[in-house]
Amino acid sequence: MKLNELGFDDWFRQKLDELNRTEGDIARVTRVDRGRYLLRNEYGEIQAEVAGRMLFAVESSGDVPCVGDWVRVDYHNEGRQAIIQEILPRKTFLRRKTAGKKIDYQMIAANIDTAFIIQSGDNDFNLRRLERYLVMVREGHIEPVILLSKSDLLSATDLDRHLAEIQNSQSGVKVAAFSSKSEAGLSTVRPMLEPGRTYCLLGSSGVGKTTLLNKLVGQDMFETKPVRSKDDRGLHTTARRQLIVLDNGAMLVDTPGLRELGLLAVSNSIDDSFSDILALAGECKFNDCTHTREKGCAILTALNQGNLDEGRYRNYLKLKKESDYHEMSYVDKRRKDKEFGRMVKSVMKYKKKG
């Protein structure tokens, strides 16, 4: 495949020119597995690892290659192996806060054009979780598309209700329903996949990401497991992220189900995902309104009048608080890391002189 068929467009060519590099040593990361990488270039797939110099300069997990990245490499063993020397600038990215108390980013994928956020139409349907996914996708400048899976388990009334709930809370976002079992709606999903563009599947375990991927690939290439009957929750089937090239030339990244979806410094994308609340905030009496208790708060007025869903309002405040807290913690962490780095350099310089 040519590089442009793998998604290398004019945006990346411009960045390559700015770095004074050539396309001859460029490849795309298609799989990451415990520090080992699988790359794809014009001639096929190649095993690779990261150069020691590059690893030494890593300050956070976002500094190492992830699926979808374009990288500059040196080839060895007659082109059958490669050493990754540099990551090209990312046009878009998909990341979350690392799990647990650690304040840092975890890169999920890069250079994604469209994210299919899959929400199950059965007992796992959750608008608040969907809002969180939308914030994460928009933070990375990725176009979101919402897919409601397992439509065969819903009555026509329930299906219409779920679709209306999504469209009412997320105006302007494409929404489609499908069933991998009955294949209803798949004829709507397939035309969304265009050659040379990169897509990813996002959603909780058990919503049907891998089953949909198998349908799009046209064979049971990836293992699936049944959901638990007691709560309709699925098990982790996808254990690693990988980029698949479909027969029509579109590229698709399957991701593991995200049990913890922490957000870090995403205030702008929160405003994008809650544009209705942001518009109301502009009508508040006070510029520093917290939207929690002030008289003259347009958001509280809309809430009291029944013009704003209470669950959506509470989730907005929750995401704002979480983002602001983690952003402050991250800035403080980066400051301390830089101070420590300067101290180490100073000590090494002193020892060298001694």
C-alpha positions as CSV (number, residue, x, y, z in Angstrom):
1,M,0.0,0.0,0.0
2,K,1.1,3.5,-0.7
3,L,1.6,5.9,2.3
4,N,-1.4,8.0,1.3
5,E,-3.6,4.8,1.3
6,L,-2.5,4.4,4.9
7,G,-3.6,7.9,5.8
8,F,-0.5,9.9,5.1
9,D,-2.0,13.1,3.7
10,D,-0.9,16.6,3.0
11,W,-1.0,17.6,6.7
12,F,1.6,15.0,7.5
13,R,3.7,15.9,4.5
14,Q,3.8,19.5,5.7
15,K,5.0,18.4,9.1
16,L,7.6,16.1,7.5
17,D,8.9,19.0,5.5
18,E,9.1,21.2,8.6
19,L,11.2,18.4,10.3
20,N,13.4,18.2,7.1
21,R,12.6,14.5,6.7
22,T,11.8,12.3,3.7
23,E,9.0,9.8,3.2
24,G,11.5,7.0,2.6
25,D,11.9,6.2,6.3
26,I,8.3,6.7,7.4
27,A,5.9,4.0,8.6
28,R,2.7,3.7,10.6
29,V,2.3,1.9,13.9
30,T,-0.4,-0.8,13.6
31,R,0.1,-2.7,16.8
32,V,1.7,-2.2,20.2
33,D,2.3,-5.1,22.5
34,R,4.5,-4.7,25.7
35,G,7.1,-2.5,24.2
36,R,7.1,-4.3,20.8
37,Y,5.7,-2.6,17.7
38,L,4.3,-3.7,14.4
39,L,4.7,-1.1,11.7
40,R,3.3,-0.9,8.2
41,N,4.9,0.9,5.2
42,E,4.6,0.7,1.5
43,Y,6.1,-2.8,1.3
44,G,4.4,-4.6,4.2
45,E,4.6,-5.1,8.0
46,I,7.8,-4.9,10.0
47,Q,8.7,-5.6,13.6
48,A,10.2,-2.7,15.5
49,E,11.4,-1.4,18.8
50,V,12.0,2.1,20.1
51,A,15.6,3.6,20.0
52,G,17.3,3.7,23.4
53,R,18.0,7.5,22.9
54,M,14.3,8.1,22.4
55,L,13.3,6.1,25.5
56,F,15.8,8.0,27.6
57,A,14.1,11.2,26.7
58,V,10.6,10.0,27.6
59,E,8.9,12.2,30.3
60,S,5.4,10.6,30.1
61,S,3.5,7.8,28.4
62,G,2.4,10.2,25.7
63,D,6.0,10.4,24.5
64,V,6.2,6.8,23.3
65,P,4.5,5.6,20.0
66,C,0.9,4.4,20.1
67,V,-1.3,2.7,17.5
68,G,-2.0,5.1,14.6
69,D,1.2,7.1,15.0
70,W,3.4,7.9,12.1
71,V,7.1,7.4,13.0
72,R,10.5,7.9,11.5
73,V,12.6,4.7,11.5
74,D,15.9,3.2,10.6
75,Y,15.8,-0.1,8.9
76,H,18.0,-3.1,9.6
77,N,18.4,-6.8,8.6
78,E,17.6,-6.0,4.9
79,G,14.5,-4.0,5.9
80,R,12.9,-6.8,8.0
81,Q,13.4,-4.9,11.3
82,A,13.2,-1.3,12.3
83,I,14.3,1.1,15.1
84,I,11.8,3.9,15.8
85,Q,13.7,7.2,16.1
86,E,11.0,9.8,16.2
87,I,7.2,10.3,16.4
88,L,5.7,12.7,13.8
89,P,3.3,15.3,15.2
90,R,-0.1,13.9,15.8
91,K,-3.1,15.4,13.9
92,T,-5.6,14.0,16.4
93,F,-5.3,11.8,19.5
94,L,-7.3,9.7,21.8
95,R,-6.1,9.6,25.4
96,R,-7.4,9.3,28.9
97,K,-6.1,9.8,32.4
98,T,-4.1,6.9,33.6
99,A,-6.1,4.5,35.8
100,G,-5.9,4.9,39.6
101,K,-4.4,7.9,41.5
102,K,-1.5,8.6,39.1
103,I,-1.9,11.9,37.3
104,D,-0.7,11.4,33.8
105,Y,-2.0,10.6,30.3
106,Q,-2.4,7.2,28.7
107,M,-2.4,7.3,24.9
108,I,-5.0,5.0,23.3
109,A,-4.5,5.8,19.6
110,A,-3.4,8.7,17.3
111,N,-4.4,10.2,14.0
112,I,-8.0,9.0,14.1
113,D,-10.4,10.7,11.8
114,T,-13.7,9.4,13.2
115,A,-14.5,7.6,16.5
116,F,-17.5,5.3,16.6
117,I,-18.7,5.5,20.2
118,I,-20.8,2.3,20.7
119,Q,-23.5,2.4,23.3
120,S,-25.5,-0.7,24.0
121,G,-29.2,-0.4,23.6
122,D,-30.0,-3.0,26.3
123,N,-29.6,-2.6,30.1
124,D,-26.2,-1.0,29.7
125,F,-27.5,2.1,28.0
126,N,-26.1,5.1,29.9
127,L,-26.3,8.8,28.6
128,R,-23.9,10.0,31.3
129,R,-21.2,7.6,30.2
130,L,-21.8,8.5,26.6
131,E,-21.2,12.2,27.5
132,R,-17.9,11.3,29.0
133,Y,-16.8,9.4,25.8
134,L,-17.8,12.4,23.7
135,V,-15.7,14.7,25.9
136,M,-12.7,12.5,25.4
137,V,-13.1,12.2,21.7
138,R,-13.6,15.9,21.2
139,E,-10.6,16.7,23.3
140,G,-8.5,15.0,20.6
141,H,-10.2,16.8,17.7
142,I,-11.8,13.6,16.5
143,E,-15.2,13.5,14.8
144,P,-17.6,11.5,16.9
145,V,-20.3,9.1,15.6
146,I,-22.6,7.4,18.0
147,L,-23.7,3.8,17.3
148,L,-26.5,2.2,19.3
149,S,-25.8,-1.6,19.3
150,K,-28.0,-4.6,20.0
151,S,-31.1,-2.9,18.4
152,D,-32.6,-6.4,18.0
153,L,-33.1,-6.6,21.8
154,L,-35.3,-3.4,21.8
155,S,-38.8,-2.8,20.9
156,A,-39.4,-0.2,18.2
157,T,-40.7,2.2,20.9
158,D,-37.6,1.8,23.1
159,L,-35.3,2.1,20.2
160,D,-36.9,5.4,19.1
161,R,-36.8,6.6,22.7
162,H,-33.1,5.9,23.1
163,L,-32.3,7.5,19.7
164,A,-34.3,10.6,20.6
165,E,-32.5,10.9,24.0
166,I,-29.1,10.8,22.3
167,Q,-30.1,13.3,19.6
168,N,-31.7,15.7,22.1
169,S,-28.5,15.8,24.2
170,Q,-26.0,15.7,21.4
171,S,-27.4,17.8,18.5
172,G,-25.3,17.7,15.3
173,V,-23.7,14.3,16.0
174,K,-24.4,11.4,13.7
175,V,-26.4,8.6,15.3
176,A,-27.2,5.2,14.0
177,A,-28.6,1.9,15.4
178,F,-27.5,-1.5,14.4
179,S,-27.6,-5.2,15.4
180,S,-24.6,-7.5,14.6
181,K,-26.9,-10.5,15.3
182,S,-29.7,-9.6,12.8
183,E,-27.4,-7.3,10.7
184,A,-30.1,-4.7,10.8
185,G,-28.5,-1.2,10.3
186,L,-25.1,-2.5,9.2
187,S,-25.9,-1.2,5.7
188,T,-25.9,2.3,7.3
189,V,-22.6,1.8,9.1
190,R,-20.5,0.3,6.3
191,P,-20.8,3.4,3.9
192,M,-19.4,5.6,6.7
193,L,-16.0,3.8,6.3
194,E,-14.1,5.6,3.5
195,P,-10.8,4.5,1.9
196,G,-7.7,6.1,3.3
197,R,-9.4,7.3,6.5
198,T,-8.9,5.9,10.0
199,Y,-11.6,5.0,12.4
200,C,-11.8,3.6,15.9
201,L,-14.3,1.7,18.0
202,L,-14.9,2.9,21.5
203,G,-17.2,1.6,24.2
204,S,-17.5,-0.4,27.4
205,S,-16.8,-4.2,27.5
206,G,-19.8,-6.1,26.1
207,V,-21.3,-3.4,23.9
208,G,-20.3,-5.4,20.7
209,K,-17.2,-3.6,19.4
210,T,-15.3,-6.8,18.4
211,T,-18.5,-8.4,17.0
212,L,-19.0,-5.3,14.8
213,L,-15.4,-5.4,13.7
214,N,-15.8,-9.1,12.6
215,K,-18.9,-8.1,10.6
216,L,-17.0,-5.3,8.9
217,V,-14.0,-7.5,8.2
218,G,-16.3,-10.2,6.8
219,Q,-15.0,-13.0,8.9
220,D,-14.6,-14.0,12.6
221,M,-11.0,-12.9,12.8
222,F,-11.2,-11.7,16.4
223,E,-12.4,-13.6,19.5
224,T,-15.6,-12.6,21.1
225,K,-17.1,-13.7,24.4
226,P,-20.7,-13.8,25.7
227,V,-21.8,-11.1,28.1
228,R,-22.7,-12.0,31.7
229,S,-26.4,-12.7,31.9
230,K,-26.7,-11.1,35.4
231,D,-25.8,-7.6,34.3
232,D,-25.2,-7.7,30.5
233,R,-21.6,-6.7,31.1
234,G,-18.9,-8.2,28.8
235,L,-15.5,-9.5,29.5
236,H,-12.3,-8.0,28.1
237,T,-11.9,-9.7,24.7
238,T,-9.7,-7.2,23.0
239,A,-6.4,-7.2,24.9
240,R,-4.4,-4.8,22.8
241,R,-5.0,-2.0,20.3
242,Q,-4.3,-2.7,16.7
243,L,-5.1,-1.1,13.4
244,I,-6.8,-3.2,10.7
245,V,-7.0,-2.3,7.0
246,L,-10.4,-3.3,5.6
247,D,-11.0,-4.6,2.1
248,N,-12.3,-1.2,0.9
249,G,-9.2,0.6,2.2
250,A,-10.6,2.1,5.3
251,M,-8.6,1.6,8.5
252,L,-10.1,0.6,11.8
253,V,-8.7,0.5,15.4
254,D,-10.3,-1.8,17.9
255,T,-9.7,-0.8,21.5
256,P,-10.2,-2.7,24.8
257,G,-13.3,-1.9,26.8
258,L,-12.4,1.0,29.1
259,R,-13.6,0.3,32.6
260,E,-12.2,3.5,34.0
261,L,-12.5,6.7,31.8
262,G,-10.8,9.4,33.7
263,L,-10.5,12.9,32.1
264,L,-7.6,15.2,32.4
265,A,-7.6,18.9,31.4
266,V,-10.5,18.8,29.0
267,S,-12.5,21.9,29.8
268,N,-12.8,23.0,26.1
269,S,-14.2,19.7,25.0
270,I,-16.6,19.7,27.9
271,D,-18.0,23.0,26.6
272,D,-18.3,21.5,23.1
273,S,-20.2,18.5,24.4
274,F,-22.4,20.6,26.6
275,S,-23.0,23.5,24.2
276,D,-26.6,23.9,25.4
277,I,-25.4,24.5,29.0
278,L,-22.5,26.7,27.8
279,A,-25.1,28.9,25.9
280,L,-27.2,29.2,29.1
281,A,-24.0,30.2,31.0
282,G,-23.7,33.2,28.8
283,E,-27.0,34.5,30.1
284,C,-26.0,34.3,33.8
285,K,-26.1,37.5,35.8
286,F,-22.5,37.1,37.1
287,N,-19.4,36.3,34.9
288,D,-18.0,34.1,37.7
289,C,-21.2,32.2,38.3
290,T,-20.6,28.6,39.6
291,H,-24.0,27.5,38.4
292,T,-24.7,25.9,41.8
293,R,-26.5,28.5,44.0
294,E,-26.3,32.0,42.6
295,K,-29.4,34.1,42.0
296,G,-29.6,35.1,38.4
297,C,-28.0,31.8,37.2
298,A,-29.6,31.0,33.8
299,I,-28.6,27.4,34.1
300,L,-30.4,26.9,37.5
301,T,-33.4,28.7,36.1
302,A,-33.6,26.3,33.1
303,L,-33.2,23.4,35.5
304,N,-36.0,24.6,37.8
305,Q,-38.3,25.3,34.8
306,G,-37.7,21.7,33.5
307,N,-35.9,23.0,30.4
308,L,-32.6,21.2,31.3
309,D,-32.2,17.6,32.3
310,E,-31.0,17.3,35.9
311,G,-28.8,14.3,35.1
312,R,-27.1,16.1,32.3
313,Y,-26.6,19.2,34.5
314,R,-25.0,17.1,37.3
315,N,-22.7,15.3,34.9
316,Y,-21.6,18.6,33.5
317,L,-20.6,19.9,37.0
318,K,-18.9,16.6,37.8
319,L,-16.8,16.5,34.6
320,K,-15.8,20.2,35.1
321,K,-14.7,19.6,38.6
322,E,-12.8,16.4,37.7
323,S,-11.1,18.1,34.8
324,D,-10.1,21.2,36.8
325,Y,-8.7,19.1,39.7
326,H,-6.6,16.8,37.5
327,E,-5.4,19.8,35.4
328,M,-4.0,21.5,38.5
329,S,-2.5,18.2,39.7
330,Y,-0.9,17.6,36.3
331,V,0.6,21.1,36.1
332,D,2.0,20.7,39.5
333,K,3.4,17.3,38.7
334,R,5.1,18.6,35.5
335,R,6.6,21.5,37.4
336,K,8.1,19.1,40.0
337,D,9.4,16.8,37.2
338,K,11.1,19.6,35.5
339,E,12.7,20.8,38.8
340,F,13.9,17.3,39.5
341,G,15.3,17.0,35.9
342,R,17.2,20.3,36.3
343,M,18.6,19.1,39.7
344,V,19.8,15.8,38.1
345,K,21.5,17.7,35.3
346,S,23.2,20.0,37.7
347,V,24.5,17.1,39.8
348,M,25.8,15.3,36.7
349,K,27.5,18.4,35.5
350,Y,29.2,18.9,38.9
351,K,30.4,15.3,39.0
352,K,31.8,15.6,35.5
353,K,33.8,18.7,36.5
354,G,35.0,16.9,39.6
